[in-house]
């Protein structure tokens, strides 16, 4: 595969580098409404309008935060998943008490978290490694398990939509808080599908923006539909080696970002709705093979893409038109 080009003009170049000094493992990032939450051996966050990171030590009973999810609307709570289950930081901006949700079965752990809507209510969608999806309603301490087949991945956007991938049936479902749950079967090319290993041990990645959904299997390439109700999934050729994905906001015509990994470098590629692609920048290892980004997230208020890297920590790519972060304003 030939990677898309870097911006041809200096004025269009993205600034790419570490968000802060890495002091321990970082596993997850979530960004909504000008707020950024980073999970790892401790929590890092940016409040709306801020440029300086805040740190928060995790209680011993939580341990490491494997997954992080920032609520996209008031009261802007935060949720993290760890070996012990799910912890939700309640109160405005997550500055209240902590609610804990333990797995029902021993040796069960969380693989994905996403905030979504159920009618007018805010819910935290939790995917356990056994494929079960549970909705948590933190304000009343309620939860219910969805009557769905085992899921392999889930993701949410900033408007309340949640996408879920059922790999065994090659089907993606999307819920937007209403009673309707549109779905679409993924039609892969036979050659591509046959080339996959029999046992998929690489991560599945999902991204959703309204009715638009993107997915990838390991680092074997991205497939996209701009309307899950009317349009099929199509392979996104500029992201044919992509893993982690995110949309540039919740609109179905938003640009799609993907982490592309080759043996020698790790890159972030932006593909707009017309298919035009540009490479934002590269991370080149000092030695050995390149390591992929595990997660990426778009911060609309600061015009940034955040990417989680096992060696470099949290990497940030800032758009040329971000004016040094001055676009970050309180929501």
C-alpha positions as a LaTeX table, in Angstrom:
\begin{tabular}{lrrr}
\hline
Residue & $x$ (\AA) & $y$ (\AA) & $z$ (\AA) \\
\hline
Unk1 & 0.00 & 0.00 & 0.00 \\
Unk2 & 1.15 & 3.55 & $-0.80$ \\
Unk3 & 0.35 & 5.91 & 2.06 \\
Unk4 & $-1.56$ & 9.12 & 1.27 \\
Unk5 & 0.72 & 12.17 & 1.05 \\
Unk6 & 1.51 & 14.61 & 3.80 \\
Unk7 & 0.07 & 18.14 & 3.29 \\
Unk8 & 1.85 & 19.79 & 0.36 \\
Unk9 & 1.89 & 23.29 & 1.90 \\
Unk10 & 3.59 & 24.22 & 5.17 \\
Unk11 & 0.51 & 26.25 & 6.09 \\
Unk12 & $-1.58$ & 23.05 & 6.00 \\
Unk13 & 0.82 & 20.93 & 8.08 \\
Unk14 & $-0.43$ & 19.37 & 11.30 \\
Unk15 & 1.65 & 19.65 & 14.47 \\
Unk16 & 2.24 & 16.18 & 15.92 \\
Unk17 & 3.90 & 15.28 & 19.23 \\
Unk18 & 3.35 & 14.05 & 22.80 \\
Unk19 & 0.44 & 15.56 & 24.74 \\
Unk20 & 2.38 & 15.30 & 28.02 \\
Unk21 & 5.29 & 13.37 & 29.50 \\
Unk22 & 4.48 & 9.72 & 29.93 \\
Unk23 & 4.96 & 8.52 & 33.52 \\
Unk24 & 3.14 & 5.20 & 33.24 \\
Unk25 & 0.96 & 3.06 & 30.96 \\
Unk26 & $-1.82$ & 4.78 & 28.96 \\
Unk27 & $-4.62$ & 2.68 & 27.49 \\
Unk28 & $-7.59$ & 4.78 & 26.41 \\
Unk29 & $-8.75$ & 8.26 & 25.36 \\
Unk30 & $-12.20$ & 9.83 & 24.98 \\
Unk31 & $-13.02$ & 13.38 & 23.82 \\
Unk32 & $-16.41$ & 15.14 & 23.74 \\
Unk33 & $-17.72$ & 18.70 & 24.21 \\
Unk34 & $-14.26$ & 20.18 & 24.75 \\
Unk35 & $-13.46$ & 17.64 & 27.46 \\
Unk36 & $-10.78$ & 14.96 & 27.14 \\
Unk37 & $-10.37$ & 11.94 & 29.40 \\
Unk38 & $-7.30$ & 9.68 & 29.31 \\
Unk39 & $-7.18$ & 6.37 & 31.19 \\
Unk40 & $-4.14$ & 4.41 & 32.32 \\
Unk41 & $-2.25$ & 4.06 & 35.58 \\
Unk42 & $-3.93$ & 7.38 & 36.49 \\
Unk43 & $-6.48$ & 9.70 & 34.90 \\
Unk44 & $-5.55$ & 12.75 & 32.85 \\
Unk45 & $-8.17$ & 15.24 & 31.73 \\
Unk46 & $-8.71$ & 18.53 & 29.97 \\
Unk47 & $-11.71$ & 20.62 & 30.98 \\
Unk48 & $-13.59$ & 22.63 & 28.36 \\
Unk49 & $-11.53$ & 25.67 & 27.39 \\
Unk50 & $-8.40$ & 24.51 & 29.27 \\
Unk51 & $-4.98$ & 23.89 & 27.75 \\
Unk52 & $-3.31$ & 22.44 & 30.87 \\
Unk53 & $-3.80$ & 18.80 & 31.80 \\
Unk54 & $-5.06$ & 17.76 & 35.22 \\
Unk55 & $-4.08$ & 14.47 & 36.83 \\
Unk56 & $-6.08$ & 12.29 & 39.19 \\
Unk57 & $-4.80$ & 9.28 & 41.04 \\
Unk58 & $-7.05$ & 6.25 & 40.81 \\
Unk59 & $-8.30$ & 4.62 & 44.02 \\
Unk60 & $-6.60$ & 1.28 & 44.84 \\
Unk61 & $-9.84$ & $-0.63$ & 44.26 \\
Unk62 & $-9.91$ & 0.56 & 40.62 \\
Unk63 & $-6.29$ & $-0.11$ & 39.71 \\
Unk64 & $-5.51$ & 0.58 & 36.04 \\
Unk65 & $-8.13$ & 2.28 & 33.82 \\
Unk66 & $-8.24$ & 0.14 & 30.68 \\
Unk67 & $-11.12$ & 2.02 & 29.04 \\
Unk68 & $-12.27$ & 5.62 & 29.44 \\
Unk69 & $-15.52$ & 7.29 & 28.35 \\
Unk70 & $-16.33$ & 11.01 & 28.68 \\
Unk71 & $-20.05$ & 11.84 & 28.78 \\
Unk72 & $-20.78$ & 14.18 & 25.82 \\
Unk73 & $-23.47$ & 16.25 & 27.60 \\
Unk74 & $-24.23$ & 17.64 & 31.04 \\
Unk75 & $-23.38$ & 16.70 & 33.73 \\
Unk76 & $-20.28$ & 15.49 & 31.78 \\
Unk77 & $-19.53$ & 12.49 & 33.96 \\
Unk78 & $-16.60$ & 10.14 & 33.38 \\
Unk79 & $-16.47$ & 6.37 & 33.34 \\
Unk80 & $-13.55$ & 3.97 & 33.37 \\
Unk81 & $-13.24$ & 0.21 & 33.19 \\
Unk82 & $-10.67$ & $-1.81$ & 35.10 \\
Unk83 & $-10.05$ & $-5.35$ & 36.23 \\
Unk84 & $-12.60$ & $-4.74$ & 38.98 \\
Unk85 & $-15.43$ & $-3.66$ & 36.66 \\
Unk86 & $-16.78$ & $-0.20$ & 35.84 \\
Unk87 & $-16.33$ & 2.97 & 37.90 \\
Unk88 & $-18.46$ & 6.06 & 37.15 \\
Unk89 & $-17.35$ & 9.42 & 38.53 \\
Unk90 & $-20.67$ & 11.07 & 39.35 \\
Unk91 & $-21.58$ & 14.71 & 39.86 \\
Unk92 & $-20.88$ & 17.63 & 37.53 \\
Unk93 & $-17.65$ & 17.08 & 35.59 \\
Unk94 & $-17.20$ & 13.79 & 37.46 \\
Unk95 & $-16.21$ & 15.53 & 40.68 \\
Unk96 & $-18.68$ & 13.64 & 42.88 \\
Unk97 & $-18.66$ & 10.20 & 44.44 \\
Unk98 & $-17.73$ & 7.04 & 42.53 \\
Unk99 & $-20.28$ & 4.37 & 41.63 \\
Unk100 & $-18.96$ & 0.86 & 41.05 \\
Unk101 & $-20.41$ & $-1.89$ & 38.87 \\
Unk102 & $-18.91$ & $-5.35$ & 39.27 \\
Unk103 & $-19.04$ & $-8.13$ & 36.66 \\
Unk104 & $-21.65$ & $-10.81$ & 37.33 \\
Unk105 & $-19.24$ & $-13.64$ & 36.52 \\
Unk106 & $-15.68$ & $-14.02$ & 37.74 \\
Unk107 & $-12.99$ & $-13.56$ & 35.10 \\
Unk108 & $-15.31$ & $-11.35$ & 33.03 \\
Unk109 & $-13.97$ & $-7.94$ & 32.02 \\
Unk110 & $-15.01$ & $-4.87$ & 30.02 \\
Unk111 & $-13.86$ & $-4.48$ & 26.41 \\
Unk112 & $-15.67$ & $-1.25$ & 25.40 \\
Unk113 & $-17.51$ & 1.69 & 26.98 \\
Unk114 & $-19.66$ & 4.35 & 25.27 \\
Unk115 & $-22.20$ & 6.94 & 26.39 \\
Unk116 & $-25.49$ & 6.97 & 24.49 \\
Unk117 & $-29.14$ & 7.99 & 24.73 \\
Unk118 & $-32.17$ & 5.89 & 25.67 \\
Unk119 & $-35.07$ & 8.21 & 24.95 \\
Unk120 & $-34.17$ & 11.37 & 26.85 \\
Unk121 & $-32.02$ & 9.51 & 29.37 \\
Unk122 & $-28.24$ & 9.26 & 29.36 \\
Unk123 & $-26.88$ & 5.73 & 29.56 \\
Unk124 & $-23.45$ & 4.16 & 29.70 \\
Unk125 & $-23.24$ & 1.19 & 27.32 \\
Unk126 & $-20.87$ & $-1.51$ & 28.58 \\
Unk127 & $-19.58$ & $-4.42$ & 26.49 \\
Unk128 & $-18.29$ & $-7.38$ & 28.50 \\
Unk129 & $-15.83$ & $-9.83$ & 26.98 \\
Unk130 & $-18.53$ & $-12.52$ & 26.84 \\
Unk131 & $-20.38$ & $-10.34$ & 24.28 \\
Unk132 & $-23.10$ & $-9.13$ & 26.64 \\
Unk133 & $-24.09$ & $-5.46$ & 26.36 \\
Unk134 & $-25.46$ & $-3.69$ & 29.43 \\
Unk135 & $-26.91$ & $-0.18$ & 29.75 \\
Unk136 & $-26.17$ & 1.62 & 33.01 \\
Unk137 & $-28.26$ & 4.58 & 34.22 \\
Unk138 & $-26.00$ & 6.18 & 36.83 \\
Unk139 & $-28.47$ & 8.69 & 38.27 \\
Unk140 & $-30.67$ & 5.89 & 39.67 \\
Unk141 & $-28.20$ & 3.04 & 39.81 \\
Unk142 & $-30.20$ & 1.00 & 37.26 \\
Unk143 & $-28.92$ & $-1.37$ & 34.62 \\
Unk144 & $-30.38$ & $-3.68$ & 32.00 \\
Unk145 & $-28.91$ & $-6.23$ & 29.62 \\
Unk146 & $-29.82$ & $-5.83$ & 25.94 \\
Unk147 & $-31.52$ & $-8.74$ & 24.20 \\
Unk148 & $-28.89$ & $-8.92$ & 21.48 \\
Unk149 & $-26.56$ & $-11.65$ & 20.19 \\
Unk150 & $-22.97$ & $-11.51$ & 21.49 \\
Unk151 & $-21.26$ & $-8.34$ & 20.31 \\
Unk152 & $-17.58$ & $-7.84$ & 19.41 \\
Unk153 & $-17.31$ & $-4.03$ & 19.64 \\
Unk154 & $-19.28$ & $-0.87$ & 20.33 \\
Unk155 & $-18.73$ & 2.88 & 19.92 \\
Unk156 & $-20.66$ & 6.11 & 20.51 \\
Unk157 & $-20.78$ & 9.57 & 18.95 \\
Unk158 & $-21.38$ & 12.96 & 20.56 \\
Unk159 & $-25.14$ & 13.01 & 19.88 \\
Unk160 & $-26.20$ & 9.78 & 21.57 \\
Unk161 & $-25.90$ & 7.19 & 18.79 \\
Unk162 & $-24.22$ & 3.87 & 19.64 \\
Unk163 & $-23.02$ & 1.31 & 17.08 \\
Unk164 & $-22.59$ & $-2.39$ & 17.90 \\
Unk165 & $-20.81$ & $-5.06$ & 15.86 \\
Unk166 & $-22.00$ & $-8.67$ & 15.77 \\
Unk167 & $-19.06$ & $-10.38$ & 14.08 \\
Unk168 & $-20.45$ & $-13.89$ & 13.74 \\
Unk169 & $-23.33$ & $-12.57$ & 11.62 \\
Unk170 & $-21.22$ & $-9.77$ & 10.06 \\
Unk171 & $-23.87$ & $-7.25$ & 11.13 \\
Unk172 & $-23.70$ & $-3.74$ & 12.60 \\
Unk173 & $-26.56$ & $-2.27$ & 14.65 \\
Unk174 & $-27.05$ & 1.42 & 15.49 \\
Unk175 & $-29.26$ & 2.84 & 18.22 \\
Unk176 & $-29.88$ & 6.58 & 18.53 \\
Unk177 & $-32.12$ & 6.54 & 21.60 \\
Unk178 & $-35.34$ & 5.82 & 19.71 \\
Unk179 & $-37.12$ & 2.49 & 19.48 \\
Unk180 & $-35.75$ & 1.90 & 15.96 \\
Unk181 & $-32.47$ & $-0.01$ & 15.69 \\
Unk182 & $-31.36$ & $-0.07$ & 12.03 \\
Unk183 & $-28.76$ & $-2.64$ & 11.07 \\
Unk184 & $-26.79$ & $-3.70$ & 8.03 \\
Unk185 & $-24.85$ & $-6.80$ & 7.10 \\
Unk186 & $-21.24$ & $-6.19$ & 6.09 \\
Unk187 & $-20.49$ & $-7.45$ & 2.58 \\
Unk188 & $-16.75$ & $-8.10$ & 2.46 \\
Unk189 & $-15.00$ & $-9.18$ & $-0.70$ \\
Unk190 & $-14.39$ & $-12.93$ & $-0.66$ \\
Unk191 & $-10.62$ & $-12.59$ & $-1.20$ \\
Unk192 & $-10.31$ & $-10.19$ & 1.73 \\
Unk193 & $-12.43$ & $-12.28$ & 4.05 \\
Unk194 & $-10.71$ & $-15.56$ & 3.12 \\
Unk195 & $-7.31$ & $-14.00$ & 3.89 \\
Unk196 & $-8.28$ & $-13.39$ & 7.51 \\
Unk197 & $-6.99$ & $-15.86$ & 10.12 \\
Unk198 & $-9.52$ & $-18.43$ & 11.33 \\
Unk199 & $-9.32$ & $-17.06$ & 14.86 \\
Unk200 & $-9.50$ & $-13.27$ & 15.10 \\
Unk201 & $-7.35$ & $-12.22$ & 18.05 \\
Unk202 & $-6.75$ & $-8.66$ & 16.81 \\
Unk203 & $-9.06$ & $-5.92$ & 18.10 \\
Unk204 & $-12.20$ & $-4.81$ & 16.31 \\
Unk205 & $-12.57$ & $-1.05$ & 15.97 \\
Unk206 & $-15.84$ & 0.83 & 15.45 \\
Unk207 & $-16.67$ & 4.50 & 14.92 \\
Unk208 & $-20.13$ & 6.04 & 14.51 \\
Unk209 & $-21.40$ & 9.46 & 13.43 \\
Unk210 & $-25.18$ & 9.48 & 13.25 \\
Unk211 & $-26.06$ & 6.94 & 10.55 \\
Unk212 & $-22.45$ & 6.68 & 9.36 \\
Unk213 & $-20.41$ & 3.73 & 10.65 \\
Unk214 & $-16.81$ & 2.69 & 10.09 \\
Unk215 & $-15.20$ & $-0.56$ & 11.22 \\
Unk216 & $-11.89$ & $-2.33$ & 10.98 \\
Unk217 & $-10.65$ & $-5.81$ & 11.83 \\
Unk218 & $-7.22$ & $-5.71$ & 13.39 \\
Unk219 & $-5.09$ & $-3.63$ & 11.03 \\
Unk220 & $-6.54$ & $-5.15$ & 7.86 \\
Unk221 & $-8.44$ & $-2.10$ & 6.65 \\
Unk222 & $-11.52$ & 0.03 & 7.19 \\
Unk223 & $-15.03$ & $-0.34$ & 5.77 \\
Unk224 & $-17.48$ & 2.56 & 5.80 \\
Unk225 & $-21.14$ & 3.30 & 5.22 \\
Unk226 & $-22.42$ & 6.88 & 5.28 \\
Unk227 & $-26.01$ & 5.73 & 5.90 \\
Unk228 & $-26.50$ & 2.36 & 7.53 \\
Unk229 & $-30.15$ & 2.28 & 6.45 \\
Unk230 & $-29.61$ & 2.82 & 2.72 \\
Unk231 & $-25.94$ & 2.36 & 1.78 \\
Unk232 & $-23.68$ & $-0.71$ & 1.93 \\
Unk233 & $-20.31$ & $-0.87$ & 3.62 \\
Unk234 & $-17.49$ & $-0.12$ & 1.22 \\
Unk235 & $-13.76$ & $-0.55$ & 1.68 \\
Unk236 & $-11.92$ & 2.72 & 2.32 \\
Unk237 & $-8.77$ & 2.24 & 0.25 \\
Unk238 & $-6.69$ & 5.04 & 1.90 \\
Unk239 & $-7.27$ & 3.20 & 5.19 \\
Unk240 & $-6.56$ & $-0.30$ & 3.90 \\
Unk241 & $-4.04$ & $-0.86$ & 6.72 \\
Unk242 & $-6.08$ & 0.96 & 9.38 \\
Unk243 & $-6.88$ & $-0.11$ & 12.90 \\
Unk244 & $-8.25$ & 2.49 & 15.34 \\
Unk245 & $-10.85$ & 4.86 & 13.85 \\
Unk246 & $-12.79$ & 8.01 & 14.73 \\
Unk247 & $-15.03$ & 10.47 & 12.92 \\
Unk248 & $-14.52$ & 14.24 & 12.88 \\
Unk249 & $-17.72$ & 14.85 & 14.83 \\
Unk250 & $-21.24$ & 13.29 & 14.87 \\
Unk251 & $-22.37$ & 14.32 & 11.36 \\
Unk252 & $-22.72$ & 11.46 & 8.82 \\
Unk253 & $-20.60$ & 13.41 & 6.31 \\
Unk254 & $-17.77$ & 13.97 & 8.82 \\
Unk255 & $-14.23$ & 13.10 & 7.78 \\
Unk256 & $-12.88$ & 9.78 & 9.02 \\
Unk257 & $-9.52$ & 9.39 & 10.77 \\
Unk258 & $-7.65$ & 6.11 & 10.86 \\
Unk259 & $-4.44$ & 4.84 & 12.44 \\
Unk260 & $-2.40$ & 3.19 & 9.69 \\
Unk261 & 0.46 & 0.91 & 10.66 \\
Unk262 & 3.34 & $-0.35$ & 8.52 \\
Unk263 & 6.52 & $-2.12$ & 9.57 \\
Unk264 & 8.49 & 1.13 & 9.66 \\
Unk265 & 6.03 & 3.81 & 10.84 \\
Unk266 & 2.69 & 4.56 & 12.44 \\
Unk267 & 0.55 & 7.25 & 10.81 \\
Unk268 & $-2.77$ & 9.04 & 11.16 \\
Unk269 & $-4.70$ & 9.47 & 7.92 \\
Unk270 & $-7.72$ & 11.74 & 7.32 \\
Unk271 & $-10.25$ & 10.81 & 4.63 \\
Unk272 & $-13.12$ & 13.20 & 3.91 \\
Unk273 & $-16.57$ & 12.13 & 2.72 \\
Unk274 & $-15.54$ & 12.56 & $-0.93$ \\
Unk275 & $-12.63$ & 10.11 & $-0.47$ \\
Unk276 & $-9.81$ & 12.67 & $-0.51$ \\
Unk277 & $-7.04$ & 11.50 & 1.85 \\
Unk278 & $-4.10$ & 13.18 & 3.54 \\
Unk279 & $-1.58$ & 11.92 & 6.06 \\
Unk280 & $-1.35$ & 14.06 & 9.21 \\
Unk281 & 2.03 & 12.81 & 10.39 \\
Unk282 & 4.14 & 9.77 & 11.28 \\
Unk283 & 5.57 & 8.19 & 14.39 \\
Unk284 & 8.85 & 6.44 & 13.56 \\
Unk285 & 10.33 & 4.01 & 16.12 \\
Unk286 & 13.98 & 4.55 & 17.11 \\
Unk287 & 14.50 & 0.83 & 16.53 \\
Unk288 & 12.48 & $-2.27$ & 15.75 \\
Unk289 & 9.08 & $-2.52$ & 14.12 \\
Unk290 & 6.50 & 0.24 & 14.42 \\
Unk291 & 3.79 & $-0.11$ & 17.07 \\
Unk292 & 0.21 & 0.86 & 16.15 \\
Unk293 & $-2.01$ & 3.38 & 17.89 \\
Unk294 & $-4.53$ & 1.49 & 20.04 \\
Unk295 & $-7.20$ & 4.23 & 20.14 \\
Unk296 & $-7.79$ & 7.61 & 18.55 \\
Unk297 & $-10.29$ & 10.36 & 19.39 \\
Unk298 & $-11.26$ & 13.68 & 17.79 \\
Unk299 & $-11.45$ & 16.89 & 19.87 \\
Unk300 & $-13.56$ & 19.33 & 17.84 \\
Unk301 & $-13.05$ & 22.31 & 20.16 \\
Unk302 & $-9.23$ & 22.19 & 19.85 \\
Unk303 & $-9.11$ & 20.69 & 16.33 \\
Unk304 & $-6.98$ & 17.80 & 17.52 \\
Unk305 & $-6.69$ & 14.05 & 17.14 \\
Unk306 & $-5.49$ & 12.19 & 20.25 \\
Unk307 & $-3.84$ & 8.80 & 19.76 \\
Unk308 & $-2.86$ & 6.22 & 22.39 \\
Unk309 & 0.55 & 4.62 & 21.80 \\
Unk310 & 1.99 & 1.89 & 24.03 \\
Unk311 & 5.50 & 3.35 & 23.87 \\
Unk312 & 5.05 & 7.09 & 23.30 \\
Unk313 & 1.99 & 7.56 & 25.52 \\
Unk314 & $-0.63$ & 10.03 & 24.32 \\
Unk315 & 0.21 & 11.58 & 20.95 \\
Unk316 & $-1.66$ & 14.65 & 19.71 \\
Unk317 & $-1.98$ & 15.91 & 16.13 \\
Unk318 & $-3.23$ & 19.52 & 15.92 \\
Unk319 & $-4.74$ & 20.95 & 12.74 \\
Unk320 & $-3.05$ & 23.94 & 11.12 \\
Unk321 & $-6.21$ & 26.02 & 11.54 \\
Unk322 & $-6.43$ & 25.44 & 15.31 \\
Unk323 & $-4.65$ & 28.78 & 16.06 \\
Unk324 & $-2.62$ & 27.36 & 18.90 \\
Unk325 & $-5.64$ & 25.90 & 20.62 \\
Unk326 & $-7.56$ & 29.19 & 20.86 \\
Unk327 & $-10.60$ & 27.50 & 19.38 \\
Unk328 & $-11.09$ & 25.63 & 22.66 \\
Unk329 & $-13.97$ & 27.41 & 24.34 \\
Unk330 & $-16.24$ & 26.35 & 27.21 \\
Unk331 & $-19.24$ & 24.38 & 26.01 \\
\hline
\end{tabular}
